[in-house]
Amino acid sequence: MRIATTAGTGLAEFVRSLARNCAATNLSPLSIEVLGFASNADFIDEGKKPRDDSKLLNRHLANLRAQSAKSSIVNALSDNPALQAAITVEPRTWESFDEMKAYRDERAFHNFRFALSEYTDHRSAMLDIKEPHRCSFLPGNQWGEPLRTAMQ
């Protein structure tokens, strides 16, 4: 399950809800990979010219966004050891700008994002939740409303 997100209070509440249900199952921890993204925009130097290292800087921003989202998740669970034990979170570290861009531009990611958002923002993070059905907090396939709430 993939969730496009920004690091806000909705993210914290969604993760806490997910962790509470995972903790109740007494299964191995649920794995979440956090992927950060950045735009193609050039960074501009003092002379108002595009910097040669813009791709490197955008890759660095993408990796920082993943780390920031991970920190938000860890902080959301920090007051409860049982919830901390229910979820493992790891940020993806992009090795190159082109790797990040290819994944960001992947058709499945666009399809997912448009289902929850009216616009495309490449300056975001995405949670890739492995086996979310293990900790489902709603019967069947009713993830839509909690996800929309978490995204606000």
C-alpha positions as CSV (number, residue, x, y, z in Angstrom):
1,M,0.0,0.0,0.0
2,R,1.4,3.4,-1.0
3,I,0.4,6.7,0.7
4,A,1.6,10.0,-0.6
5,T,2.0,12.4,2.3
6,T,3.5,15.4,4.0
7,A,4.8,15.2,7.5
8,G,1.8,16.6,9.3
9,T,-0.6,15.7,12.2
10,G,-2.7,13.5,9.9
11,L,0.3,11.4,9.1
12,A,1.0,10.9,12.9
13,E,-2.6,9.9,13.6
14,F,-2.7,7.5,10.7
15,V,0.5,5.8,11.8
16,R,-0.6,5.6,15.4
17,S,-3.9,4.0,14.3
18,L,-2.0,1.5,12.2
19,A,0.5,0.8,15.0
20,R,-2.3,0.2,17.5
21,N,-3.9,-2.4,15.3
22,C,-0.6,-4.0,14.5
23,A,0.3,-4.2,18.2
24,A,-3.0,-6.0,18.8
25,T,-2.2,-8.7,16.3
26,N,1.0,-9.7,18.1
27,L,2.6,-10.4,14.7
28,S,6.1,-9.4,13.6
29,P,6.5,-5.7,13.1
30,L,4.9,-4.1,10.0
31,S,7.5,-2.8,7.6
32,I,7.2,0.8,6.2
33,E,9.6,2.1,3.6
34,V,9.6,5.9,3.3
35,L,10.4,7.3,-0.1
36,G,11.2,11.0,-0.5
37,F,10.9,12.9,-3.8
38,A,11.9,16.2,-5.3
39,S,11.2,18.2,-8.4
40,N,13.3,18.7,-11.5
41,A,13.8,22.4,-10.8
42,D,17.2,23.9,-11.2
43,F,18.9,25.5,-8.2
44,I,20.0,29.0,-9.1
45,D,23.4,30.5,-8.1
46,E,24.1,34.1,-7.1
47,G,24.4,35.1,-10.8
48,K,20.9,33.8,-11.4
49,K,22.2,30.9,-13.5
50,P,21.2,27.2,-13.1
51,R,23.7,25.3,-10.9
52,D,25.5,22.4,-12.4
53,D,24.8,20.3,-9.3
54,S,21.0,20.8,-9.3
55,K,20.3,17.1,-9.8
56,L,22.5,16.2,-6.9
57,L,20.8,18.8,-4.7
58,N,17.3,17.6,-5.7
59,R,18.4,14.0,-4.8
60,H,19.6,15.2,-1.5
61,L,16.3,17.0,-0.8
62,A,14.4,13.8,-1.7
63,N,16.5,11.8,0.8
64,L,16.0,14.5,3.4
65,R,12.2,14.3,2.9
66,A,12.3,10.6,3.4
67,Q,14.3,11.0,6.6
68,S,12.0,13.8,7.8
69,A,8.9,11.6,7.3
70,K,10.6,8.8,9.1
71,S,11.3,11.1,12.0
72,S,7.7,12.2,12.1
73,I,6.6,8.6,12.3
74,V,9.1,7.7,15.0
75,N,8.0,10.8,17.0
76,A,4.4,9.9,16.7
77,L,5.1,6.6,18.3
78,S,7.7,7.8,20.8
79,D,5.5,7.8,23.9
80,N,4.4,4.2,23.5
81,P,7.0,1.3,23.4
82,A,4.3,-1.2,22.3
83,L,3.5,1.0,19.3
84,Q,7.2,1.4,18.5
85,A,7.6,-2.3,18.4
86,A,4.7,-2.8,16.1
87,I,6.2,-0.9,13.1
88,T,9.6,-0.7,11.6
89,V,10.4,2.4,9.4
90,E,13.3,2.8,7.0
91,P,13.9,5.6,4.6
92,R,14.9,4.8,1.0
93,T,18.2,6.5,0.1
94,W,18.3,7.3,-3.6
95,E,21.7,6.6,-5.2
96,S,21.0,9.0,-8.1
97,F,18.6,11.7,-9.2
98,D,17.5,9.6,-12.2
99,E,16.6,6.7,-10.0
100,M,14.4,8.9,-7.9
101,K,12.8,10.6,-10.9
102,A,12.1,7.3,-12.7
103,Y,10.3,6.0,-9.6
104,R,8.5,9.3,-9.0
105,D,7.3,9.4,-12.6
106,E,6.2,5.7,-12.6
107,R,2.6,5.4,-13.8
108,A,1.4,3.5,-10.8
109,F,2.6,6.3,-8.5
110,H,0.7,8.9,-10.6
111,N,-2.5,6.8,-10.6
112,F,-2.3,6.5,-6.8
113,R,-1.6,10.1,-6.1
114,F,-4.4,11.4,-8.4
115,A,-6.9,9.2,-6.4
116,L,-6.2,11.3,-3.3
117,S,-5.0,14.7,-4.6
118,E,-6.2,17.2,-7.1
119,Y,-2.6,18.2,-8.0
120,T,0.8,16.8,-8.6
121,D,3.5,17.7,-6.1
122,H,6.9,16.1,-6.6
123,R,8.0,17.6,-3.3
124,S,6.5,14.9,-1.1
125,A,7.2,11.6,0.5
126,M,5.4,8.3,0.1
127,L,5.0,5.5,2.6
128,D,5.2,2.0,1.1
129,I,3.5,-0.2,3.6
130,K,4.4,-3.9,3.2
131,E,1.4,-6.2,3.8
132,P,-1.0,-3.6,5.2
133,H,-3.8,-6.2,5.5
134,R,-2.0,-7.8,8.4
135,C,-2.9,-4.8,10.6
136,S,-6.1,-3.6,8.9
137,F,-8.1,-1.4,11.2
138,L,-11.2,-1.5,9.0
139,P,-13.1,-4.6,7.7
140,G,-12.6,-5.4,4.0
141,N,-11.2,-2.8,1.7
142,Q,-12.4,0.4,3.4
143,W,-9.1,2.4,3.5
144,G,-10.3,5.4,1.6
145,E,-11.8,7.6,4.3
146,P,-9.0,7.2,6.9
147,L,-6.5,7.8,4.2
148,R,-8.2,11.0,3.1
149,T,-8.3,12.1,6.7
150,A,-4.7,11.3,7.2
151,M,-3.7,13.3,4.2
152,Q,-5.3,16.5,5.5
